[in-house]
Amino acid sequence: MTGEAIAFYLLAAVVTAFALGCVLASNIVRMALCLLGTLGGVALLYFLMAANFLGAIQLIVYAGGTLIVIVFGVMLTSRAYGTKLRVRPLEMIGAAVVTLALLAGLTAILVRTAGPVVSPSTPDFGVAQIGTELLSTYLVPFEVISVLLLAVMIGAAYLVQPEKK
């Protein structure tokens, strides 16, 4: 069995686990997080199958836009203002494992990658080239900024909730 087949089966198992978590979750916030994992895993499957454009669209449209609408729809229309989401110890351990795995992967990529090659800018840099750059060269920073903005908006929605008396 090749490495790609192993990666596919592992990723398919992760997507299946997140999909089951989405269906079986009793808390809407946990369901939204599982939906994010499912949509992100499907995007990774697209990238694994060399369908880079479909993977990028999956991340931008579904994991980005749709999930933000769901999260803010829930947060802003929820009537349970005083309830707090309690993080379970198993969830904290899982988050720590995922964080360490991402840190190790990103560190390995940064160590192996040479610095960026700066090319002279062209005077006729149009909208089409900007779109191409955003979906190729600057895709990861673009998505990181969107996640940062999502965290800021969630924090703002949390802060405007009335205090429990």
C-alpha positions in Angstrom: 0.0 0.0 0.0 1.4 3.4 -1.0 1.7 6.4 1.3 -1.1 8.2 -0.6 -3.5 5.3 0.1 -2.6 5.3 3.8 -3.1 9.1 4.0 -6.4 8.7 2.2 -7.7 6.1 4.5 -6.6 7.9 7.6 -8.1 11.2 6.4 -11.3 9.4 5.5 -11.5 7.9 9.0 -11.0 11.4 10.5 -13.7 12.9 8.2 -16.1 10.1 9.2 -15.4 10.6 12.9 -16.0 14.4 12.6 -19.2 13.7 10.6 -20.4 11.3 13.4 -19.6 13.9 16.0 -21.6 16.5 14.0 -24.6 14.2 13.9 -24.3 12.9 17.5 -23.4 16.2 19.2 -26.0 17.5 21.7 -24.5 21.0 21.9 -24.8 23.3 18.8 -21.3 24.8 19.3 -19.7 21.4 19.4 -21.8 20.4 16.3 -20.4 23.5 14.5 -16.8 22.6 15.4 -17.4 19.0 14.2 -18.8 20.5 11.0 -15.7 22.6 10.5 -13.6 19.4 11.0 -15.7 17.6 8.4 -15.6 20.3 5.8 -11.8 20.8 6.4 -11.2 17.1 6.0 -13.1 17.0 2.8 -11.0 19.9 1.5 -7.8 17.9 2.5 -9.2 14.9 0.5 -9.5 17.2 -2.5 -6.0 18.4 -2.1 -4.8 14.8 -1.7 -6.5 13.9 -5.0 -4.7 16.9 -6.7 -7.9 18.9 -7.1 -6.4 22.0 -5.7 -9.0 24.4 -7.0 -11.9 22.3 -5.5 -10.0 22.1 -2.2 -9.5 25.9 -2.0 -13.1 26.5 -2.9 -14.2 24.0 -0.3 -12.2 25.9 2.4 -13.2 29.3 1.3 -16.9 28.8 0.6 -18.0 26.0 2.9 -15.6 26.0 5.8 -15.2 29.7 5.7 -18.5 31.3 4.8 -21.1 28.8 5.6 -19.7 27.9 9.0 -19.4 31.5 10.0 -23.0 32.1 9.1 -24.0 29.0 11.2 -21.9 30.1 14.2 -23.2 33.7 14.2 -26.7 32.6 13.6 -26.5 30.4 16.7 -24.6 32.9 18.8 -26.8 35.9 18.0 -30.1 34.2 18.2 -29.5 32.0 21.2 -31.7 32.6 24.2 -29.5 30.9 26.6 -27.2 33.9 27.4 -26.1 32.7 30.8 -25.0 29.2 29.9 -21.3 28.6 29.5 -19.7 25.9 27.3 -17.7 23.7 29.6 -14.7 22.1 28.0 -14.3 18.4 28.8 -10.8 17.1 29.7 -10.8 14.7 26.7 -11.5 17.7 24.4 -8.6 19.6 26.0 -6.3 16.6 25.4 -7.5 16.3 21.8 -6.9 20.0 21.2 -3.4 19.7 22.6 -2.6 16.7 20.4 -3.9 18.5 17.3 -2.0 21.6 18.2 1.2 19.8 18.7 0.8 17.8 15.5 0.2 21.1 13.5 3.1 22.7 15.2 5.4 19.8 14.3 4.2 19.7 10.7 4.5 23.5 10.2 8.0 23.4 11.8 9.1 20.6 9.5 7.8 22.5 6.5 9.5 25.7 7.5 12.8 23.9 8.1 12.7 22.3 4.7 11.5 25.3 2.7 13.9 27.9 1.3 13.1 31.6 1.6 10.8 33.2 -0.9 12.2 34.3 -4.2 11.2 38.0 -4.8 10.4 38.7 -8.4 10.1 42.2 -9.8 6.6 43.5 -9.9 4.9 44.0 -13.2 3.2 47.4 -13.9 0.0 45.8 -15.3 -0.9 43.7 -12.2 -4.7 43.3 -12.7 -7.6 41.7 -10.9 -7.1 38.4 -12.6 -3.6 38.1 -11.3 -4.7 39.2 -7.8 -7.3 36.4 -7.8 -4.7 33.9 -9.0 -2.2 35.0 -6.3 -4.9 34.8 -3.5 -5.8 31.3 -4.5 -2.3 30.0 -4.9 0.6 31.9 -3.3 -1.4 33.7 -0.5 -4.1 31.1 0.2 -2.8 30.1 3.7 -2.3 33.6 5.0 -5.7 34.6 3.6 -7.4 31.7 5.5 -5.4 32.4 8.7 -6.7 36.0 8.6 -10.2 34.7 8.2 -9.9 32.4 11.2 -8.5 35.3 13.2 -11.4 37.5 12.2 -13.8 34.7 13.1 -12.2 34.5 16.6 -12.6 38.3 17.0 -16.2 38.2 16.0 -17.0 35.3 18.4 -15.3 37.2 21.2 -17.3 40.3 20.4 -20.6 38.4 20.3 -19.6 36.8 23.7 -18.8 40.2 25.2 -22.2 41.8 24.2 -24.2 39.1 26.1 -25.9 40.4 29.2 -24.4 39.4 32.5 -26.1 36.7 34.5 -27.6 38.1 37.7 
